[in-house]
Amino acid sequence: GAKRKARPGKAVAGGKVSGGPPGVLLAHRWTGENIRGWWMSEKLDGVRAYWDGTRLMSRNGNTFHAPDWFLEGLPKDLHLDGEMFGGRQKFQETISIVRSGSKS
């Protein structure tokens, strides 16, 4: 199917990502565009994750094997794009957990 592009401050609802990596937004240098209406937050040092309603994955499309209790709390009808954040000064611990492939 057709890919949907995320808009600033909007969740993308609808179909699943079909094969390959999700079309996530990436950072670019600000060149003076009008940012009125955009949502912004502090840059956290975490692992980028994308939820397509059924699967949690990296921006490259690799599946993250999260515990069932975690996945059960995610919406089935929305796509989410964000950071898995383990806390300040805990990036190495966070990446270690994500790369372990463990569902526990």
N, C-alpha and C positions, 0 to 999 in steps of 0.2 A: 504494500500500500504506500501511499504518499507519506513522506515524513513531515511532521509538524515542527515548526520552529518555536522555541520558547520566546515569550515576550517579557520584557522587564516587569517584575512584580506579579507575574501571572503563572499559575500552574498549568501545565499542558495536560488536558484530559483527552481520553479517547483510546485509540488502538494501541497495540503492543508494538514495541520496536521489533522489526522483523529482520533477524540476522544482523551481524556486524555491530559495530559500536553505536551507542546512542549519539544523537546530534546535540551535544552539550555546548553551552556557551563557554568560550575561553576568554581570558583576560587580554585586553589590548591597551595600548597607550591611549590616554585620554587626549583628544585633539580639539577640545572646545565644544563638543556636542552639547545640546541642551539636555540636562539630566533631570529636569522637572518631571515628577511622576515616577522616577525610578526608585526602587528600594535598595538600600545599601546596608551592609553590616561590616563589622570588624573582620579582617582577614584572619582566619584561624588556621593554624598549622595542623591540618588533618589530611585524611585520604578522601579524594573526590569519589563520590558514589552517586549512582543513578538508579532509581527504582521505576520500573515500567508497569507496575501493577501486579506483576507475578515474579519478577526476578530483580535482585540487587546486583549491580555490576559496576565495574570500573568504567572510566570514560573511554577505554579501549574495547569494551564489550566483554571483559573477563568476569565470570560470575564470582561474587563474594558469597561464601557459604556461611551465612549468619544463622544463629540459633532460631528455632521455630518460634519461641516466645517473642523474639524481636520482630520477626517478619509478620507475625499475626497482628501487630499493632499498626502496620502500614496500610494505607488505603489501597483498595483494589481498583478504584476508578480514577486515580490521579497518577501522573508521572511526577516524581520528585527528583530534584537535582541539588546536591549539597555536599557537606563534608562530614565524614565520620571523625569525630573529635574525641580523643581520650583524655584531654585536659592540657593545661599549660605545661610546657617542658616535658611532654610525654609523647612526642611524635614517634620516636624510635619504638616505644612500647606499643603504640597504636599500630604502626606498620607491621610490627612483628605478629600481632594478633591477627591482622587482616591476611597476611601472607601465610599463616599457619594452615589455612584451609579447614580449620576445625569448626564444627557447628556447636561447640560447647562454650 
